[in-house]
Every structure is written in C-alpha cells, then in structure tokens.
Amino acid sequence: MKNLFLSAAIVLGSLTSFASTSPITNTIVKTISIEDEYTEIKLEELPAPIAESLKKAYPDAVIIKAYKNEKAEYKLDVTVGDKVGNLFANADGTWIKK
C-alpha cells in the first residue's frame, strides 16, 4: 500500500513539473540612434536663403543659435513668443523634417 501511494505521489509530482515549464523566449531589442554631428556656427555665417525662409514661415521667430553638419544641413534653435524649438534646413532654405 505504501508503494502505491509513493508511486502515485511520484507520478503526480512529475506531471506538475512538466505542466509548470513554460517555453523560454528571448527578446532582444536593439535601438540604434544615428545623430548627425552639428557644430555651432555664428549667426552671420547662416546662409541668406535660410534667414529669408525663416522670416516667411515664422515672422516673429528669433534665432538663438545656429549649427551646421557635414552635409551642409543647418539646425536652428529658435524662439517664437514663449515657445522654444529646433528647425532644420538645407543651405537653400528648404525645411527638413527630423
């Protein structure tokens, strides 16, 4: 009788260990952030088409700082009223979405 209970306990115990095992999934997420290196330039070095384009699009905007990267793209730190933001443009004054 003891053997019967002992073997039943072993069988039930082994079944529960199989039931509780869940498949292992590895999820690896890699985030790659590519940022262009911008170097600060003087406001006088900013191309005229960008300044003209800014005046047309945002007449009340004030340029705080200007930056340029290797691709001749420009990043502008601007304020409009109490709002501060960044704008990106090509040398010909075309706006870029980034």
C-alpha positions, -999 to +999 in steps of 0.1 A: +000+000+000+029+024+008+044+016-026+011+025-043+009+059-025+046+066-031+044+058-068+012+079-072+029+108-055+060+105-077+038+103-109+017+133-099+048+153-088+065+147-122+034+157-141+032+190-123+068+198-131+061+193-168+029+214-166+047+243-150+075+245-175+070+273-200+089+279-231+118+304-228+117+333-252+145+357-256+135+391-269+164+414-276+156+448-289+185+470-302+179+507-306+203+524-329+203+562-328+221+580-356+226+616-349+244+640-372+271+659-355+263+696-357+289+722-349+279+757-337+283+785-362+280+823-358+246+837-369+264+858-395+275+825-412+239+814-417+230+814-455+207+842-465+180+818-480+176+802-446+171+835-429+146+846-456+127+813-454+125+816-416+111+852-419+084+839-444+074+809-423+078+824-388+079+862-389+082+865-351+109+839-348+143+848-332+173+826-339+192+819-307+219+796-321+227+780-354+246+747-361+259+731-393+268+694-401+289+678-428+260+675-452+255+713-452+223+709-432+215+736-406+199+733-372+184+764-357+175+770-321+146+795-323+121+812-301+086+823-311+070+842-283+074+820-252+080+788-272+115+774-279+122+748-306+145+735-333+142+738-370+163+720-396+170+734-431+192+729-462+215+756-474+189+767-500+163+773-472+143+741-477+129+728-444+139+693-433+118+671-410+138+653-383 
